[in-house]
């Protein structure tokens, strides 16, 4: 990744990896796609490579990202889906013309040529998740500064963190340090 930008948080679920391009939403927010080229980079590592991106396309990308985050959060909280978010997700799903292709090893890949096509794939993935078509559930990260909506496909459906390597470790380290300080202060 180019120097000066935060690493991407990539997971196995496209739509929630996409919403994780903005992290620490309830703290000091970290924008992981601050430039059009950075979006091109994220799309490439997500299997949706495009040649270029305009500032207007980056704005549309962020609009979709926030709509998916709002709908996923509502789903996790078992609340009604926000109508504006549903409208944005549906519009993006219908807007592009991605092509599903079969690889020689039997895997599905997406052929996209424009950002609009890539956003269509991401919107369709979000629709599949929110509609309950995949095995799992939405949950909110237990980190008070993050609160990201993530898709929990674990067998027990009890994941607490959007990413154990970041939010989970940070919270466990904070609890350990607090416990260590408490124990150090109680010694004679």
Wavefront OBJ file of the C-alpha trace (Angstrom):
o trace
v 0.000 0.000 0.000
v 1.223 3.526 -0.667
v 2.920 5.212 2.259
v 0.892 7.764 4.173
v -2.434 5.912 3.998
v -3.886 3.613 6.646
v -4.044 -0.072 5.726
v -7.289 -1.494 4.442
v -9.328 -3.714 6.734
v -10.189 -6.590 4.466
v -12.482 -9.382 5.491
v -14.277 -12.212 3.782
v -17.523 -10.235 3.334
v -17.384 -7.652 0.543
v -20.087 -5.281 1.796
v -18.712 -5.001 5.335
v -15.118 -4.740 4.110
v -16.438 -1.845 2.049
v -18.025 -0.105 5.044
v -14.715 -0.634 6.894
v -13.111 1.910 4.564
v -14.246 4.370 7.252
v -13.333 3.193 10.736
v -13.517 4.540 14.271
v -16.811 6.241 13.378
v -17.456 7.133 17.047
v -13.907 8.293 17.791
v -11.298 9.919 15.578
v -12.648 8.647 12.247
v -10.112 7.063 9.891
v -10.887 7.467 6.179
v -9.172 4.654 4.291
v -10.165 5.839 0.791
v -9.374 9.574 0.951
v -8.541 9.907 -2.761
v -9.906 8.502 -6.030
v -6.681 6.500 -6.544
v -7.031 4.980 -3.101
v -10.496 3.748 -4.088
v -8.976 2.200 -7.229
v -6.473 0.438 -4.925
v -9.232 -0.877 -2.626
v -11.325 -2.115 -5.540
v -8.295 -3.951 -6.967
v -7.552 -5.822 -3.732
v -11.269 -6.623 -3.456
v -11.408 -8.289 -6.868
v -13.171 -5.387 -8.588
v -10.292 -3.739 -10.458
v -11.039 -0.604 -12.469
v -8.671 1.640 -14.434
v -9.548 4.968 -12.823
v -11.889 6.890 -10.568
v -13.100 10.488 -10.574
v -13.825 12.664 -7.563
v -17.544 12.420 -8.389
v -17.307 8.610 -8.375
v -15.531 8.726 -5.015
v -18.432 10.829 -3.679
v -20.944 8.238 -4.971
v -18.845 5.507 -3.366
v -18.997 7.198 0.006
v -22.752 7.718 -0.371
v -23.209 3.977 -0.943
v -20.827 3.108 1.900
v -22.828 5.199 4.370
v -26.142 3.799 3.129
v -24.907 0.229 3.594
v -23.558 1.092 7.044
v -26.904 2.648 8.054
v -28.910 -0.339 6.796
v -26.521 -2.868 8.364
v -26.621 -1.012 11.687
v -30.426 -0.981 11.628
v -30.407 -4.706 10.836
v -28.014 -5.424 13.726
v -30.265 -3.445 16.080
v -33.397 -5.111 14.632
v -34.778 -1.707 13.651
v -36.591 -0.631 10.516
v -34.307 -0.019 7.549
v -33.834 3.711 6.846
v -35.739 4.501 3.631
v -33.010 6.809 2.233
v -30.398 4.068 2.722
v -32.590 1.485 0.982
v -33.107 3.870 -1.937
v -29.364 4.524 -2.347
v -28.469 0.814 -2.131
v -31.140 -0.125 -4.690
v -30.084 2.653 -7.073
v -26.457 1.552 -6.978
v -27.380 -2.089 -7.435
v -29.330 -1.257 -10.605
v -26.881 1.294 -12.002
v -23.896 -0.837 -13.022
v -23.348 -3.615 -15.519
v -20.971 -6.083 -13.875
v -20.484 -9.474 -15.494
v -20.100 -12.655 -13.473
v -17.458 -14.952 -14.992
v -16.465 -18.490 -14.133
v -12.760 -19.178 -13.676
v -11.122 -22.408 -14.867
v -10.994 -23.514 -11.199
v -14.751 -23.106 -10.804
v -14.815 -19.822 -8.896
v -17.027 -16.842 -9.681
v -15.273 -13.558 -10.364
v -16.645 -10.192 -11.374
v -15.616 -8.399 -14.532
v -16.084 -4.669 -14.082
v -14.849 -1.803 -16.194
v -16.162 1.224 -14.292
v -16.553 2.262 -10.671
v -20.316 2.164 -11.240
v -20.072 -1.563 -12.066
v -18.043 -2.262 -8.913
v -20.528 -0.351 -6.742
v -23.329 -2.434 -8.247
v -21.599 -5.632 -7.095
v -21.065 -4.201 -3.598
v -24.704 -3.043 -3.357
v -25.944 -6.470 -4.471
v -23.755 -8.114 -1.813
v -25.230 -5.805 0.837
v -28.757 -6.608 -0.341
v -28.041 -10.326 -0.031
v -26.764 -9.896 3.530
v -29.476 -7.524 4.741
v -32.212 -9.677 3.185
v -30.952 -12.638 5.217
v -29.964 -14.741 2.202
v -26.622 -15.746 3.721
v -25.935 -17.772 6.834
v -24.977 -15.329 9.592
v -26.148 -12.140 11.250
v -25.209 -8.496 11.534
v -23.713 -7.304 14.821
v -22.081 -4.098 16.037
v -18.464 -3.987 17.162
v -18.154 -3.856 20.947
v -15.476 -1.163 20.720
v -17.112 2.116 21.841
v -15.087 4.142 19.332
v -15.777 1.805 16.418
v -19.317 0.359 16.554
v -18.909 -0.915 12.976
v -21.611 -3.182 11.628
v -20.065 -6.522 10.705
v -21.431 -9.805 9.413
v -20.960 -12.604 11.935
v -20.842 -15.969 10.167
v -19.160 -17.751 13.084
v -20.769 -20.991 14.194
v -21.926 -19.542 17.539
v -22.852 -16.072 16.152
v -21.249 -14.488 19.222
v -18.412 -12.438 17.730
v -17.935 -9.172 19.607
v -15.415 -7.331 17.418
v -15.446 -6.260 13.798
v -11.777 -7.277 13.661
v -9.998 -9.162 16.430
v -6.593 -7.892 15.250
v -7.565 -4.256 15.778
v -10.627 -3.531 17.892
v -10.519 -6.803 19.828
v -6.828 -6.564 20.671
v -7.132 -2.889 21.578
v -9.979 -3.611 24.022
v -8.247 -6.644 25.548
v -5.022 -4.649 25.979
v -6.948 -1.809 27.674
v -8.602 -4.262 30.085
v -5.237 -5.897 30.845
v -3.567 -2.525 31.501
v -6.427 -1.398 33.742
v -6.248 -4.646 35.691
v -2.456 -4.376 35.946
v -2.696 -0.789 37.244
v -5.349 -1.832 39.778
v -3.272 -4.766 41.002
v -0.085 -2.643 41.171
v -1.878 0.019 43.201
v -3.200 -2.442 45.767
v 0.205 -3.893 46.698
v 1.666 -2.613 50.035
l 1 2 3 4 5 6 7 8 9 10 11 12 13 14 15 16 17 18 19 20 21 22 23 24 25 26 27 28 29 30 31 32 33 34 35 36 37 38 39 40 41 42 43 44 45 46 47 48 49 50 51 52 53 54 55 56 57 58 59 60 61 62 63 64 65 66 67 68 69 70 71 72 73 74 75 76 77 78 79 80 81 82 83 84 85 86 87 88 89 90 91 92 93 94 95 96 97 98 99 100 101 102 103 104 105 106 107 108 109 110 111 112 113 114 115 116 117 118 119 120 121 122 123 124 125 126 127 128 129 130 131 132 133 134 135 136 137 138 139 140 141 142 143 144 145 146 147 148 149 150 151 152 153 154 155 156 157 158 159 160 161 162 163 164 165 166 167 168 169 170 171 172 173 174 175 176 177 178 179 180 181 182 183 184 185 186 187 188
